[in-house]
Amino acid sequence: MTLAGFLAYSAALGIAAAIPGPGVTALVARALGSGFRASFAMFLGLLLGDLFYLTATVLGLAFVAQQFGLVFLAVKWFGVLYLAWLGWRFWREGITPENVQAGKARGGLLSSFVGGLTLTLGNPKTMIFYLAITPTILDLNSITAADYTILVAVTAVVLTIVLLPYLVLAARARWFLSSPRALTLLNRTAGTFMMGAAAAIAARH
């Protein structure tokens, strides 16, 4: 691959990641509700999902989406149900002042990681970018093992640059929330974002 190819891929990925969608919404909601550690675990899950689709694209498996459509559909709806469940938990239980002070994520880091992974795997926006748009940007027939390694690194760097500021700002904002009224608003907002992300994924084809 040429430098121009890597730059074109980086620019396209950066634009796609920066456009607000279910991934950004879920990350901000998680950061507001559970702090930086939990939201960073979710970010790692999102990143792994992106790398899965990147690998599938590089290996020439874009046709898998057509041949095994039911598998992708099942993953999508699993992600929808998981996000809806998270949103329901925020509405019903939410976080308390003790949780804010301790900075502990309800459900644990593994739960956040799995949520990020299933969100990405079930997000049609991500599928379309890697399985439909990326093949028009990269010459998949000329990608070597070294090129793939660079693409993995580029994907990780671009997503970190674009998404990490969301996490930092949202996580810092939660430390200023100490009143029960503010926490109730936070819980309802985070829950609404989570369920909204689930609805957005469910509505897309």
C-alpha positions as CSV (number, residue, x, y, z in Angstrom):
1,M,0.0,0.0,0.0
2,T,1.0,3.6,-0.6
3,L,1.1,6.4,1.9
4,A,-1.8,8.0,0.1
5,G,-3.9,4.8,0.7
6,F,-3.2,4.9,4.4
7,L,-4.0,8.6,4.6
8,A,-7.3,8.1,2.7
9,Y,-8.3,5.3,5.0
10,S,-7.4,7.4,8.1
11,A,-9.4,10.3,6.9
12,A,-12.4,8.2,6.1
13,L,-12.3,6.4,9.4
14,G,-11.8,9.6,11.3
15,I,-14.9,11.2,9.7
16,A,-17.0,8.1,10.2
17,A,-16.0,7.8,13.9
18,A,-16.5,11.5,14.5
19,I,-20.1,11.4,13.2
20,P,-22.3,11.0,16.4
21,G,-23.9,7.6,16.4
22,P,-24.8,4.7,18.8
23,G,-21.1,4.2,19.6
24,V,-20.4,7.7,20.7
25,T,-23.8,7.9,22.5
26,A,-23.2,4.7,24.4
27,L,-19.6,5.8,25.4
28,V,-20.7,9.2,26.7
29,A,-23.6,7.6,28.6
30,R,-21.3,5.0,30.2
31,A,-18.7,7.7,31.1
32,L,-21.4,9.9,32.7
33,G,-22.8,7.0,34.6
34,S,-19.8,4.9,35.6
35,G,-16.7,7.0,35.1
36,F,-13.6,6.7,32.9
37,R,-12.5,3.1,33.7
38,A,-15.8,1.6,32.7
39,S,-16.2,3.8,29.6
40,F,-12.6,3.0,28.5
41,A,-13.4,-0.7,28.8
42,M,-16.3,-0.1,26.5
43,F,-14.0,1.8,24.2
44,L,-11.7,-1.2,24.0
45,G,-14.7,-3.4,23.1
46,L,-15.6,-1.0,20.4
47,L,-12.1,-1.0,19.1
48,L,-12.0,-4.8,19.0
49,G,-15.2,-4.8,17.0
50,D,-13.7,-2.4,14.5
51,L,-10.6,-4.6,14.2
52,F,-12.8,-7.6,13.6
53,Y,-14.5,-6.0,10.6
54,L,-11.2,-4.6,9.4
55,T,-9.7,-8.1,9.4
56,A,-12.8,-9.5,7.7
57,T,-12.5,-6.9,5.0
58,V,-8.7,-7.5,4.5
59,L,-9.3,-11.2,4.2
60,G,-11.8,-10.6,1.5
61,L,-14.8,-11.7,3.6
62,A,-17.2,-8.9,2.7
63,F,-19.4,-11.5,1.0
64,V,-19.8,-13.2,4.4
65,A,-22.4,-10.5,5.2
66,Q,-24.5,-11.8,2.4
67,Q,-23.8,-15.5,2.8
68,F,-24.3,-15.5,6.6
69,G,-26.8,-12.6,7.0
70,L,-28.6,-14.4,9.8
71,V,-25.4,-14.4,11.9
72,F,-24.9,-10.7,11.5
73,L,-28.6,-10.2,12.2
74,A,-28.4,-12.2,15.4
75,V,-25.4,-10.2,16.6
76,K,-27.2,-7.0,15.8
77,W,-30.2,-7.8,17.9
78,F,-28.1,-9.1,20.8
79,G,-26.4,-5.7,20.8
80,V,-29.8,-4.0,20.7
81,L,-31.1,-6.0,23.7
82,Y,-28.0,-5.5,25.7
83,L,-28.0,-1.7,25.3
84,A,-31.7,-1.7,26.1
85,W,-31.1,-3.6,29.2
86,L,-28.3,-1.2,30.3
87,G,-30.7,1.7,29.7
88,W,-33.4,0.1,31.8
89,R,-30.9,-0.5,34.6
90,F,-29.9,3.2,34.6
91,W,-33.6,4.2,34.7
92,R,-34.5,1.8,37.5
93,E,-31.4,1.8,39.6
94,G,-28.9,4.3,38.3
95,I,-26.0,5.4,40.4
96,T,-25.8,6.9,43.9
97,P,-23.6,9.5,45.4
98,E,-21.5,6.6,46.8
99,N,-21.0,5.3,43.3
100,V,-19.9,8.7,42.1
101,Q,-17.4,9.1,44.9
102,A,-16.0,5.6,44.5
103,G,-15.9,5.8,40.8
104,K,-17.0,2.2,40.5
105,A,-18.7,0.9,37.4
106,R,-21.9,-1.0,38.0
107,G,-21.7,-4.3,36.2
108,G,-17.9,-4.3,36.1
109,L,-15.3,-3.7,33.4
110,L,-16.0,-6.9,31.6
111,S,-19.7,-5.9,31.2
112,S,-18.6,-2.6,29.7
113,F,-16.2,-4.3,27.4
114,V,-18.8,-6.8,26.2
115,G,-21.2,-4.0,25.7
116,G,-18.8,-2.1,23.5
117,L,-18.0,-5.2,21.5
118,T,-21.6,-6.2,20.8
119,L,-22.5,-2.6,20.1
120,T,-19.9,-2.4,17.3
121,L,-20.6,-5.8,15.9
122,G,-24.3,-5.0,15.7
123,N,-23.9,-1.5,14.4
124,P,-24.9,-1.3,10.7
125,K,-22.9,1.9,10.4
126,T,-19.7,0.0,11.3
127,M,-20.6,-2.9,9.0
128,I,-21.2,-0.5,6.1
129,F,-18.0,1.4,6.6
130,Y,-15.7,-1.7,6.6
131,L,-17.6,-4.1,4.3
132,A,-18.8,-1.6,1.7
133,I,-16.8,1.6,1.9
134,T,-13.3,0.4,2.9
135,P,-13.0,-1.9,-0.2
136,T,-13.5,1.2,-2.3
137,I,-10.7,3.1,-0.5
138,L,-8.1,0.3,-0.2
139,D,-6.7,-2.1,-2.8
140,L,-7.5,-5.3,-0.9
141,N,-5.6,-7.4,-3.4
142,S,-2.3,-5.7,-2.7
143,I,-2.4,-5.6,1.1
144,T,0.4,-7.5,2.7
145,A,0.9,-8.7,6.3
146,A,2.9,-5.5,7.0
147,D,0.2,-3.4,5.5
148,Y,-2.4,-5.1,7.7
149,T,-0.3,-4.5,10.8
150,I,-0.1,-0.8,9.9
151,L,-3.9,-0.6,9.3
152,V,-4.5,-2.1,12.7
153,A,-2.3,0.5,14.3
154,V,-3.9,3.3,12.3
155,T,-7.4,2.2,13.3
156,A,-6.4,2.1,17.0
157,V,-4.8,5.5,16.8
158,V,-7.6,7.2,14.9
159,L,-10.4,5.8,17.1
160,T,-8.4,6.8,20.2
161,I,-7.9,10.4,19.0
162,V,-11.5,10.8,18.0
163,L,-13.3,9.0,20.8
164,L,-11.1,9.4,23.9
165,P,-11.9,13.1,24.3
166,Y,-15.6,12.2,24.7
167,L,-14.7,9.9,27.5
168,V,-12.4,12.3,29.3
169,L,-14.9,15.2,29.2
170,A,-17.9,13.1,30.2
171,A,-16.0,11.3,33.0
172,R,-14.8,14.6,34.4
173,A,-18.3,16.0,34.3
174,R,-19.6,13.3,36.6
175,W,-17.4,14.3,39.5
176,F,-19.2,17.6,39.8
177,L,-22.5,15.8,40.3
178,S,-23.2,15.3,44.0
179,S,-26.9,16.2,44.6
180,P,-29.6,13.5,44.4
181,R,-31.5,15.7,41.8
182,A,-28.5,15.9,39.6
183,L,-27.9,12.2,39.8
184,T,-31.5,11.4,39.0
185,L,-31.1,13.6,35.9
186,L,-27.8,11.9,35.0
187,N,-29.3,8.4,35.4
188,R,-32.3,9.2,33.3
189,T,-30.2,10.9,30.6
190,A,-27.7,8.0,30.5
191,G,-30.6,5.5,30.4
192,T,-32.3,7.5,27.6
193,F,-29.0,7.6,25.6
194,M,-28.5,3.8,26.0
195,M,-32.1,3.0,24.9
196,G,-31.8,5.6,22.1
197,A,-28.7,3.9,20.8
198,A,-30.5,0.5,20.9
199,A,-33.4,2.0,19.0
200,A,-31.1,3.6,16.4
201,I,-29.4,0.3,15.7
202,A,-32.7,-1.6,15.6
203,A,-34.2,0.9,13.1
204,R,-31.2,0.7,10.7
205,H,-31.0,-1.9,7.9
